[in-house]
Amino acid sequence: MGKFFLYLIVTLVVIWAMDSININGIFKKNKIAQARVLYFLLGISLIYLVTNFLMDLFTTIKFF
């Protein structure tokens, strides 16, 4: 149950952090679909990596 809430918190933080990035200059023109897919996959990857890192950290120090 703790991991679920950690996923929710990390998801909100990642969305908030990724909202500050201006990615318009990185992608080619008229490649909107590819840019959205990459942005989505980047977000999912960050959420997964940060959550698992924090879970490993909390497990190591016996927090949860």
DABELNOR-V507383 format. One record per backbone hydrogen bond with DSSP energy under -1.0 kcal/mol. CO is the residue of the C=O (numbers start at 1). NH is the residue of the N-H. E is the energy in kcal/mol with one decimal. If there is no record, write none. Layout:
BEGIN
co:CO nh:NH e:E
co:CO nh:NH e:E
END
This chain:
BEGIN
co:1 nh:5 e:-1.5
co:2 nh:6 e:-2.0
co:3 nh:7 e:-2.4
co:4 nh:8 e:-1.9
co:5 nh:9 e:-2.4
co:6 nh:10 e:-2.8
co:7 nh:11 e:-2.4
co:8 nh:12 e:-2.0
co:9 nh:13 e:-2.1
co:10 nh:14 e:-2.8
co:11 nh:15 e:-2.5
co:12 nh:16 e:-2.3
co:13 nh:17 e:-2.6
co:14 nh:18 e:-3.0
co:15 nh:19 e:-1.3
co:17 nh:20 e:-1.2
co:18 nh:21 e:-1.2
co:23 nh:26 e:-1.1
co:23 nh:27 e:-1.0
co:28 nh:31 e:-1.1
co:31 nh:35 e:-1.9
co:32 nh:36 e:-2.3
co:33 nh:37 e:-2.2
co:34 nh:38 e:-2.4
co:35 nh:39 e:-2.4
co:36 nh:40 e:-2.4
co:37 nh:41 e:-2.8
co:38 nh:42 e:-2.5
co:39 nh:43 e:-2.0
co:40 nh:44 e:-2.5
co:41 nh:45 e:-2.4
co:42 nh:46 e:-2.3
co:43 nh:47 e:-2.5
co:44 nh:48 e:-2.4
co:45 nh:49 e:-2.7
co:46 nh:50 e:-2.7
co:47 nh:51 e:-2.2
co:48 nh:52 e:-2.3
co:49 nh:53 e:-2.2
co:50 nh:54 e:-2.6
co:51 nh:55 e:-2.5
co:52 nh:56 e:-2.4
co:53 nh:57 e:-2.4
co:54 nh:58 e:-3.1
co:55 nh:59 e:-2.5
co:56 nh:60 e:-2.2
co:57 nh:61 e:-1.9
co:58 nh:63 e:-3.3
END
